[in-house]
Amino acid sequence: MADEHHEDAQSIEDLYALIEQNRLADELVAERIFQNEVNAAINAITEISAVASSRIMTDTQVASAKIQIDAEVVAARLAAGAEIAISGIKAQGGTQSKANVKAAIYAIGDGQTTQVMDTARHSIHQMVTEAEAAIAKLRQLADAAIEEIHRYATNTTERMQATVVAANRMKAFRAEEHSRDEIVAEGTKAAIFVSQAAEASSRVVQENLEAALKNIRATTDQACANIKASVEKAVERIEAARLKAQARIEEAVRRATT
């Protein structure tokens, strides 16, 4: 049983007004209002999830790219250091004794080998540390988005549940053309309509909430896995460059001392 004022009701606040004025809000009015709330909640949750996921993936791509670039820079430094050492080894000789030349060559080889190992170790440690910081940042972004979604969904659900409480006041609905029994029956029926609409709407919001959280967590887990994979690939690149540099130095030392 709805009057012309119900057609103007578009928000929960409007429904509050109808209830407070002791006008009977019927099932269609309640469903339309709650559907508006659900649509707004879904849109907000979807947007928060999309923005968070996009930010997470963008930051992941940046972090992964930096890791790979750093690995290439380190590899180039190791190769350059080896070539400098080889040039130093080849430059030994002149008026020095053979024993002194050998000692100098070994010193150059050992010194550069140690430097290569230290450079590789330090670079890998720094890379792992930066990757852990990047992963922690991604987790923080995800947690912030999840918290915002929870807050929005909770607020929406609480608003709808508050309306259910208010709807019970319709049991006291009064109109001169009705008997007391009819008034109580109509008010109880209306309260049930509103309660059912609110519960159904709350379920929809909760379902979308869970889907959004699942998406954010999956995106974050994948992003973290991508960063870890980038680190593993970078470590392999640095280790390969280190072994190659050491092999070049050792070969140069062997040739210069035989």
Rosetta silent file (secondary structure, phi, psi, omega in degrees, C-alpha in Angstrom):
SEQUENCE: MADEHHEDAQSIEDLYALIEQNRLADELVAERIFQNEVNAAINAITEISAVASSRIMTDTQVASAKIQIDAEVVAARLAAGAEIAISGIKAQGGTQSKANVKAAIYAIGDGQTTQVMDTARHSIHQMVTEAEAAIAKLRQLADAAIEEIHRYATNTTERMQATVVAANRMKAFRAEEHSRDEIVAEGTKAAIFVSQAAEASSRVVQENLEAALKNIRATTDQACANIKASVEKAVERIEAARLKAQARIEEAVRRATT
SCORE:     score description
SCORE:     0.000 S_00000001
   1 L     0.000  102.074 -174.748    0.000    0.000    0.000 S_00000001
   2 L  -123.460  146.774  176.249    1.962    2.981   -1.270 S_00000001
   3 L  -105.323 -177.822 -175.567    0.972    6.597   -1.848 S_00000001
   4 H   -62.843  -21.973 -179.145    2.309    9.118   -4.358 S_00000001
   5 H   -67.595  -26.149 -177.766    5.168   10.113   -2.006 S_00000001
   6 H   -64.402  -32.037 -179.372    6.760    6.697   -2.467 S_00000001
   7 H   -64.950  -23.260 -179.415    7.556    7.422   -6.093 S_00000001
   8 H   -87.628   -9.228 -177.585    9.785   10.278   -4.948 S_00000001
   9 L   -76.938  118.537 -178.396   11.770    8.094   -2.540 S_00000001
  10 L  -122.828  -12.142 -176.825   15.226    7.461   -3.999 S_00000001
  11 L  -136.397  170.135  177.511   17.458    7.014   -0.969 S_00000001
  12 H   -63.162  -35.299  177.896   17.478    5.467    2.466 S_00000001
  13 H   -60.659  -38.224  177.636   17.051    8.939    3.914 S_00000001
  14 H   -64.520  -39.329  179.046   13.811    9.259    1.900 S_00000001
  15 H   -66.264  -40.084  174.120   12.619    5.961    3.285 S_00000001
  16 H   -53.130  -46.289 -176.319   13.428    7.151    6.804 S_00000001
  17 H   -61.926  -41.682  179.422   11.221   10.177    6.135 S_00000001
  18 H   -62.553  -43.630 -179.266    8.333    8.031    4.950 S_00000001
  19 H   -64.754  -45.151 -178.580    8.573    5.814    8.010 S_00000001
  20 H   -62.519  -30.284 -179.806    8.834    8.763   10.387 S_00000001
  21 L   -87.016    8.671  179.411    5.724   10.288    8.814 S_00000001
  22 L    59.753   34.649  172.814    3.894    7.012    9.446 S_00000001
  23 L  -100.063  141.552 -174.818    3.382    6.358    5.737 S_00000001
  24 L   -79.705  118.199  177.188    3.472    2.751    4.674 S_00000001
  25 L   -92.819  120.800 -175.546    6.505    1.919    2.473 S_00000001
  26 L   -89.229 -179.471 -173.775    5.702   -1.112    0.359 S_00000001
  27 H   -61.210  -41.822 -178.108    7.945   -3.822   -1.047 S_00000001
  28 H   -63.918  -40.637  178.897    8.599   -2.127   -4.387 S_00000001
  29 H   -63.458  -48.219 -178.962    9.733    1.091   -2.735 S_00000001
  30 H   -60.774  -45.796 -178.240   12.048   -0.746   -0.352 S_00000001
  31 H   -62.729  -41.131 -179.364   13.508   -2.903   -3.111 S_00000001
  32 H   -64.298  -43.193 -178.510   14.135    0.108   -5.368 S_00000001
  33 H   -65.728  -45.439 -179.368   15.861    2.064   -2.601 S_00000001
  34 H   -67.655  -33.158  177.119   18.000   -0.844   -1.509 S_00000001
  35 H   -63.833  -38.233  175.574   18.870   -1.621   -5.129 S_00000001
  36 H   -60.380  -42.947  178.601   20.162    1.944   -5.443 S_00000001
  37 H   -63.661  -43.474 -179.763   22.312    1.365   -2.367 S_00000001
  38 H   -62.946  -46.488 -179.918   23.571   -1.962   -3.730 S_00000001
  39 H   -60.277  -42.776  178.836   24.443   -0.471   -7.130 S_00000001
  40 H   -63.453  -41.714 -179.750   26.330    2.382   -5.484 S_00000001
  41 H   -65.711  -44.770  179.811   28.187   -0.060   -3.240 S_00000001
  42 H   -61.899  -44.668  178.873   29.079   -2.384   -6.111 S_00000001
  43 H   -60.447  -43.895 -179.627   30.323    0.506   -8.238 S_00000001
  44 H   -65.966  -45.853 -179.673   32.452    1.829   -5.395 S_00000001
  45 H   -61.990  -43.798  179.600   33.851   -1.608   -4.509 S_00000001
  46 H   -62.518  -42.966 -179.405   34.614   -2.356   -8.166 S_00000001
  47 H   -65.686  -45.046  178.821   36.368    0.976   -8.634 S_00000001
  48 H   -59.902  -44.826 -179.839   38.465    0.598   -5.485 S_00000001
  49 H   -63.447  -43.364 -178.697   39.450   -2.935   -6.513 S_00000001
  50 H   -65.588  -43.853  179.723   40.305   -1.893  -10.083 S_00000001
  51 H   -64.081  -44.441 -179.852   42.394    1.088   -8.991 S_00000001
  52 H   -63.341  -44.919 -179.517   44.245   -0.966   -6.375 S_00000001
  53 H   -63.139  -41.995  178.472   44.921   -3.819   -8.803 S_00000001
  54 H   -63.231  -43.569  179.473   46.158   -1.419  -11.473 S_00000001
  55 H   -63.610  -41.841 -179.822   48.448    0.329   -8.993 S_00000001
  56 H   -62.847  -46.525 -178.315   49.796   -2.998   -7.745 S_00000001
  57 H   -68.132  -37.738  177.780   50.549   -4.277  -11.244 S_00000001
  58 H   -63.372  -47.337  178.965   52.123   -0.969  -12.307 S_00000001
  59 H   -62.942  -34.772  178.431   54.376   -0.907   -9.260 S_00000001
  60 H   -65.079  -44.515  179.662   55.257   -4.543   -9.904 S_00000001
  61 H   -62.695  -41.381  178.468   56.277   -3.816  -13.469 S_00000001
  62 H   -63.550  -47.046 -178.746   58.411   -0.881  -12.345 S_00000001
  63 H   -63.380  -43.713 -179.370   60.074   -2.924   -9.587 S_00000001
  64 H   -64.910  -41.297  178.577   60.692   -5.898  -11.896 S_00000001
  65 H   -63.416  -42.069  179.008   62.134   -3.680  -14.615 S_00000001
  66 H   -62.459  -41.437  179.706   64.472   -2.000  -12.121 S_00000001
  67 H   -60.558  -45.881 -179.154   65.663   -5.376  -10.877 S_00000001
  68 H   -67.335  -40.029  178.004   66.497   -6.540  -14.396 S_00000001
  69 H   -64.212  -44.698  178.573   68.205   -3.268  -15.297 S_00000001
  70 H   -60.155  -38.888  179.596   70.265   -3.367  -12.100 S_00000001
  71 H   -63.764  -41.519  178.764   71.299   -6.933  -12.893 S_00000001
  72 H   -66.206  -38.624  177.839   72.505   -5.911  -16.346 S_00000001
  73 H   -62.865  -44.905  179.085   74.436   -2.967  -14.871 S_00000001
  74 H   -63.279  -43.231  179.370   76.133   -5.248  -12.348 S_00000001
  75 H   -60.218  -41.547  178.742   76.955   -7.786  -15.064 S_00000001
  76 H   -65.264  -39.093  178.264   78.507   -5.023  -17.176 S_00000001
  77 H   -64.857  -40.566  178.634   80.561   -3.808  -14.187 S_00000001
  78 H   -64.812  -42.747  179.418   81.851   -7.314  -13.525 S_00000001
  79 H   -65.072  -42.448 -179.903   82.835   -7.772  -17.168 S_00000001
  80 H   -65.232  -41.311  178.187   84.540   -4.373  -17.270 S_00000001
  81 H   -61.324  -39.314  178.853   86.429   -5.118  -14.045 S_00000001
  82 H   -64.678  -41.689 -179.047   87.672   -8.391  -15.495 S_00000001
  83 H   -67.490  -36.544  176.704   88.920   -6.691  -18.653 S_00000001
  84 H   -63.057  -42.782  179.149   90.731   -4.037  -16.602 S_00000001
  85 H   -63.664  -42.235  179.590   92.402   -6.799  -14.600 S_00000001
  86 H   -62.580  -41.598  177.676   93.388   -8.649  -17.765 S_00000001
  87 H   -62.035  -40.463  178.135   94.917   -5.470  -19.188 S_00000001
  88 H   -64.378  -38.623  179.174   96.867   -5.033  -15.943 S_00000001
  89 H   -65.530  -45.134 -179.103   98.101   -8.608  -16.115 S_00000001
  90 H   -66.118  -25.344 -177.850   99.236   -8.226  -19.720 S_00000001
  91 L   -80.360   -8.591 -179.077  101.049   -5.008  -18.839 S_00000001
  92 L   -72.499  149.605  179.177  103.326   -6.736  -16.321 S_00000001
  93 L   139.167 -131.761  179.188  106.939   -7.351  -17.291 S_00000001
  94 L    70.490 -130.059 -174.679  109.619   -4.880  -18.319 S_00000001
  95 L   -88.368   -2.144 -178.353  112.678   -4.806  -16.034 S_00000001
  96 L   -73.155  154.933  177.350  111.033   -6.785  -13.199 S_00000001
  97 L   -71.863  160.485 -179.295  112.188  -10.268  -12.373 S_00000001
  98 H   -60.323  -38.000 -179.567  110.074  -13.218  -13.428 S_00000001
  99 H   -65.700  -41.386  179.328  109.219  -13.936   -9.795 S_00000001
 100 H   -67.266  -38.238  178.751  108.052  -10.373   -9.217 S_00000001
 101 H   -62.827  -45.669  179.303  106.023  -10.417  -12.405 S_00000001
 102 H   -61.172  -43.222 -179.854  104.276  -13.623  -11.342 S_00000001
 103 H   -61.786  -41.446  179.730  103.613  -12.221   -7.891 S_00000001
 104 H   -66.356  -40.508  179.942  102.125   -9.076   -9.386 S_00000001
 105 H   -63.813  -45.532  178.719   99.979  -11.085  -11.785 S_00000001
 106 H   -62.312  -39.119 -179.681   98.668  -13.300   -8.990 S_00000001
 107 H   -63.925  -42.596  178.163   97.983  -10.249   -6.850 S_00000001
 108 H   -63.604  -46.749 -178.802   96.014   -8.628   -9.650 S_00000001
 109 H   -61.968  -47.819 -179.207   94.100  -11.830  -10.333 S_00000001
 110 H   -65.182  -42.477 -178.626   93.311  -12.536   -6.689 S_00000001
 111 H   -63.219  -44.401 -178.845   92.384   -8.938   -5.962 S_00000001
 112 H   -70.964  -35.805  177.038   90.039   -8.662   -8.921 S_00000001
 113 H   -61.863  -43.909  177.891   88.496  -12.069   -8.241 S_00000001
 114 H   -62.751  -42.207  179.817   87.748  -11.005   -4.671 S_00000001
 115 H   -63.777  -40.072  178.588   86.289   -7.727   -5.910 S_00000001
 116 H   -61.203  -45.287 -179.483   84.114   -9.569   -8.422 S_00000001
 117 H   -65.167  -42.635  179.636   82.766  -11.851   -5.708 S_00000001
 118 H   -64.675  -42.050  179.034   82.165   -8.956   -3.309 S_00000001
 119 H   -61.727  -45.355 -179.743   80.415   -6.905   -5.985 S_00000001
 120 H   -63.661  -45.350 -178.119   78.151   -9.801   -6.920 S_00000001
 121 H   -63.184  -45.885 -179.475   77.342  -10.617   -3.282 S_00000001
 122 H   -64.444  -42.852 -178.473   76.612   -7.004   -2.377 S_00000001
 123 H   -63.912  -41.976  179.575   74.480   -6.443   -5.474 S_00000001
 124 H   -65.384  -42.712  178.857   72.424   -9.556   -4.844 S_00000001
 125 H   -61.280  -44.902 -179.989   71.883   -8.599   -1.203 S_00000001
 126 H   -64.374  -38.898 -179.520   70.797   -5.088   -2.174 S_00000001
 127 H   -65.335  -44.228  179.059   68.496   -6.451   -4.858 S_00000001
 128 H   -63.427  -41.481  179.586   66.819   -8.877   -2.469 S_00000001
 129 H   -62.379  -45.386  179.122   66.386   -6.093    0.109 S_00000001
 130 H   -65.271  -36.970  178.970   64.779   -3.775   -2.452 S_00000001
 131 H   -65.938  -40.993  178.238   62.528   -6.575   -3.672 S_00000001
 132 H   -62.992  -38.890  177.718   61.362   -7.293   -0.128 S_00000001
 133 H   -65.688  -39.985  178.991   60.603   -3.590    0.331 S_00000001
 134 H   -64.451  -41.668  178.914   58.659   -3.557   -2.962 S_00000001
 135 H   -64.957  -41.700  178.319   56.662   -6.606   -1.895 S_00000001
 136 H   -61.347  -38.509  178.670   55.920   -5.017    1.487 S_00000001
 137 H   -65.347  -40.663  178.180   54.676   -1.903   -0.326 S_00000001
 138 H   -63.036  -41.545  178.648   52.392   -3.993   -2.516 S_00000001
 139 H   -62.671  -38.764  178.953   50.981   -5.700    0.570 S_00000001
 140 H   -65.194  -42.413  177.184   50.349   -2.297    2.127 S_00000001
 141 H   -60.023  -45.125 -179.767   48.530   -1.094   -0.995 S_00000001
 142 H   -63.413  -45.568 -179.214   46.396   -4.229   -0.962 S_00000001
 143 H   -61.569  -40.164  179.742   45.650   -3.944    2.761 S_00000001
 144 H   -64.537  -42.227  179.061   44.646   -0.297    2.369 S_00000001
 145 H   -65.815  -42.481  179.578   42.284   -1.152   -0.503 S_00000001
 146 H   -62.439  -42.293  179.154   40.807   -4.080    1.414 S_00000001
 147 H   -63.112  -41.331  179.988   40.253   -1.869    4.452 S_00000001
 148 H   -65.543  -41.277  178.734   38.545    0.784    2.329 S_00000001
 149 H   -64.752  -44.662  177.946   36.280   -1.795    0.696 S_00000001
 150 H   -57.860  -45.203 -177.663   35.403   -3.306    4.070 S_00000001
 151 H   -62.372  -44.068 -179.025   34.607    0.131    5.434 S_00000001
 152 H   -66.407  -45.850 -178.613   32.360    1.039    2.509 S_00000001
 153 H   -65.020  -41.233  179.246   30.527   -2.290    2.507 S_00000001
 154 H   -62.490  -42.535  179.602   30.069   -2.219    6.278 S_00000001
 155 H   -62.065  -43.081  179.993   28.692    1.314    6.132 S_00000001
 156 H   -64.043  -45.504 -179.792   26.238    0.351    3.404 S_00000001
 157 H   -63.251  -42.416  179.435   25.075   -2.758    5.272 S_00000001
 158 H   -63.180  -37.944  178.374   24.692   -0.856    8.524 S_00000001
 159 H   -63.165  -41.984 -179.665   22.604    1.803    6.771 S_00000001
 160 H   -70.242  -39.587  178.771   20.278   -0.849    5.401 S_00000001
 161 H   -66.459  -35.015  177.388   20.041   -2.681    8.718 S_00000001
 162 H   -62.710  -34.182  178.379   19.269    0.593   10.467 S_00000001
 163 H   -68.585  -33.776  177.140   16.357    0.987    8.097 S_00000001
 164 H   -60.939  -43.973  178.221   15.101   -2.439    9.098 S_00000001
 165 H   -60.453  -44.625 -179.690   14.993   -1.271   12.710 S_00000001
 166 H   -65.676  -31.355 -177.763   13.167    1.851   11.666 S_00000001
 167 H   -64.231  -27.502  179.342   10.756   -0.198    9.592 S_00000001
 168 H   -62.566  -21.022  177.871    9.438   -1.887   12.712 S_00000001
 169 H   -65.934  -19.121 -179.558    7.874    1.424   13.649 S_00000001
 170 H   -68.049  -14.244  176.956    5.413    0.801   10.839 S_00000001
 171 H   -65.083  -21.180 -179.867    3.715   -1.704   13.093 S_00000001
 172 H   -97.729   15.161 -177.605    2.284    1.306   14.906 S_00000001
 173 L   -55.790  136.352 -178.268    0.979    2.818   11.672 S_00000001
 174 L  -125.966  137.075  173.313   -2.256    4.738   12.197 S_00000001
 175 L  -154.334  136.650 -172.063   -4.935    5.799    9.731 S_00000001
 176 L   -60.569  -30.499 -174.747   -8.529    6.641   10.509 S_00000001
 177 L   -80.226   -1.639 -178.678   -9.930    4.417    7.790 S_00000001
 178 L  -112.907  151.284  171.647   -8.329    1.255    9.292 S_00000001
 179 L   -80.117  166.964 -179.566   -9.123   -0.799   12.339 S_00000001
 180 H   -60.725  -43.138 -178.948   -6.378   -1.453   14.877 S_00000001
 181 H   -62.965  -40.134  178.554   -5.972   -5.065   13.698 S_00000001
 182 H   -66.163  -38.772  179.537   -5.679   -3.966   10.075 S_00000001
 183 H   -62.384  -46.942 -179.062   -3.121   -1.331   11.019 S_00000001
 184 H   -63.876  -42.881 -178.824   -0.960   -3.847   12.884 S_00000001
 185 H   -63.884  -46.268  179.299   -1.222   -6.407   10.071 S_00000001
 186 H   -64.988  -41.409  179.760   -0.310   -3.920    7.345 S_00000001
 187 H   -65.027  -41.088  179.100    2.544   -2.466    9.397 S_00000001
 188 H   -65.367  -42.262  178.546    3.958   -5.924   10.159 S_00000001
 189 H   -60.741  -44.413  179.963    3.736   -6.918    6.509 S_00000001
 190 H   -64.290  -41.142  179.356    5.550   -3.769    5.429 S_00000001
 191 H   -61.971  -39.230  178.389    8.250   -4.295    8.051 S_00000001
 192 H   -65.395  -41.609  177.691    8.819   -7.839    6.733 S_00000001
 193 H   -56.134  -49.968 -177.356    9.057   -6.515    3.165 S_00000001
 194 H   -64.247  -42.102 -179.660   11.722   -3.995    4.175 S_00000001
 195 H   -61.506  -45.733 -179.824   13.624   -6.542    6.269 S_00000001
 196 H   -64.644  -40.877  179.043   13.721   -9.070    3.436 S_00000001
 197 H   -63.758  -41.344 -179.997   14.813   -6.433    0.920 S_00000001
 198 H   -66.028  -42.199 -179.884   17.594   -5.270    3.232 S_00000001
 199 H   -64.487  -43.089  178.585   18.813   -8.811    3.873 S_00000001
 200 H   -63.158  -42.621  179.860   18.841   -9.639    0.165 S_00000001
 201 H   -65.669  -40.101  179.114   20.693   -6.422   -0.631 S_00000001
 202 H   -62.564  -37.879  178.389   23.217   -7.045    2.142 S_00000001
 203 H   -64.109  -41.435  179.330   23.942  -10.486    0.695 S_00000001
 204 H   -62.964  -44.397  178.924   24.614   -8.997   -2.724 S_00000001
 205 H   -61.637  -42.989 -179.607   26.985   -6.418   -1.234 S_00000001
 206 H   -63.874  -40.374  178.683   28.758   -9.144    0.746 S_00000001
 207 H   -62.884  -43.308  178.311   29.155  -11.322   -2.352 S_00000001
 208 H   -68.615  -34.862  176.022   30.681   -8.453   -4.300 S_00000001
 209 H   -60.940  -49.544 -178.449   32.881   -7.617   -1.334 S_00000001
 210 H   -62.849  -38.844  178.421   34.248  -11.161   -1.186 S_00000001
 211 H   -65.139  -41.187  179.791   34.838  -11.208   -4.959 S_00000001
 212 H   -65.845  -43.109  179.931   36.714   -7.893   -4.801 S_00000001
 213 H   -65.328  -40.066  177.858   38.875   -9.034   -1.891 S_00000001
 214 H   -61.333  -41.300  179.766   39.639  -12.299   -3.666 S_00000001
 215 H   -65.455  -44.486 -179.711   40.694  -10.362   -6.765 S_00000001
 216 H   -64.000  -44.717 -179.791   42.945   -7.982   -4.825 S_00000001
 217 H   -64.195  -41.375  178.991   44.593  -10.803   -2.894 S_00000001
 218 H   -64.978  -42.701  178.403   45.138  -12.844   -6.071 S_00000001
 219 H   -62.641  -42.087  179.988   46.563   -9.825   -7.888 S_00000001
 220 H   -66.216  -44.392  179.352   48.867   -9.055   -4.963 S_00000001
 221 H   -61.254  -42.650  179.340   50.050  -12.648   -4.653 S_00000001
 222 H   -65.682  -40.302  179.165   50.782  -12.788   -8.378 S_00000001
 223 H   -62.653  -44.501  179.099   52.590   -9.436   -8.235 S_00000001
 224 H   -64.163  -39.324  177.801   54.768  -10.589   -5.360 S_00000001
 225 H   -63.855  -37.810  178.879   55.495  -13.833   -7.202 S_00000001
 226 H   -64.353  -41.341  179.040   56.510  -11.821  -10.281 S_00000001
 227 H   -65.089  -43.752  178.805   58.952   -9.747   -8.251 S_00000001
 228 H   -61.557  -39.508  178.106   60.445  -12.858   -6.667 S_00000001
 229 H   -65.051  -38.457  177.966   60.808  -14.413  -10.111 S_00000001
 230 H   -63.761  -39.690  178.481   62.549  -11.244  -11.337 S_00000001
 231 H   -64.336  -45.084  179.859   64.965  -11.444   -8.421 S_00000001
 232 H   -60.542  -42.705  178.588   65.737  -15.085   -9.148 S_00000001
 233 H   -64.957  -40.329 -179.618   66.365  -14.272  -12.799 S_00000001
 234 H   -66.679  -40.525  178.487   68.546  -11.297  -11.847 S_00000001
 235 H   -62.771  -42.038  177.379   70.578  -13.398   -9.401 S_00000001
 236 H   -61.016  -40.924 -179.643   71.169  -15.981  -12.116 S_00000001
 237 H   -64.552  -43.457 -179.404   72.327  -13.219  -14.471 S_00000001
 238 H   -67.640  -42.379  179.433   74.754  -11.797  -11.911 S_00000001
 239 H   -63.022  -40.517  178.327   76.087  -15.220  -10.961 S_00000001
 240 H   -63.472  -42.092  178.701   76.664  -16.069  -14.616 S_00000001
 241 H   -65.852  -38.151  178.809   78.498  -12.763  -15.119 S_00000001
 242 H   -63.863  -47.520 -179.536   80.582  -13.385  -11.982 S_00000001
 243 H   -62.271  -39.765  179.037   81.624  -16.870  -13.090 S_00000001
 244 H   -66.266  -42.386  179.423   82.487  -15.590  -16.564 S_00000001
 245 H   -64.313  -43.516  179.751   84.553  -12.704  -15.153 S_00000001
 246 H   -64.897  -39.563  179.316   86.425  -15.001  -12.775 S_00000001
 247 H   -64.009  -40.112  178.325   87.079  -17.487  -15.570 S_00000001
 248 H   -62.861  -43.285 -179.922   88.464  -14.703  -17.775 S_00000001
 249 H   -65.966  -45.527 -179.521   90.793  -13.516  -15.009 S_00000001
 250 H   -61.755  -40.027  178.947   91.951  -17.032  -14.148 S_00000001
 251 H   -66.188  -40.051  178.976   92.663  -17.774  -17.797 S_00000001
 252 H   -64.974  -41.053  177.892   94.636  -14.540  -18.157 S_00000001
 253 H   -63.469  -43.875 -178.312   96.667  -15.376  -15.037 S_00000001
 254 H   -61.603  -44.015 -178.546   97.339  -18.919  -16.285 S_00000001
 255 H   -68.524  -35.744 -176.902   98.568  -17.730  -19.644 S_00000001
 256 H   -76.115  -17.562 -175.336  100.738  -14.997  -18.165 S_00000001
 257 L  -111.562    7.954  177.996  102.423  -17.293  -15.672 S_00000001
 258 L  -115.831    0.000    0.000  103.168  -20.325  -17.865 S_00000001
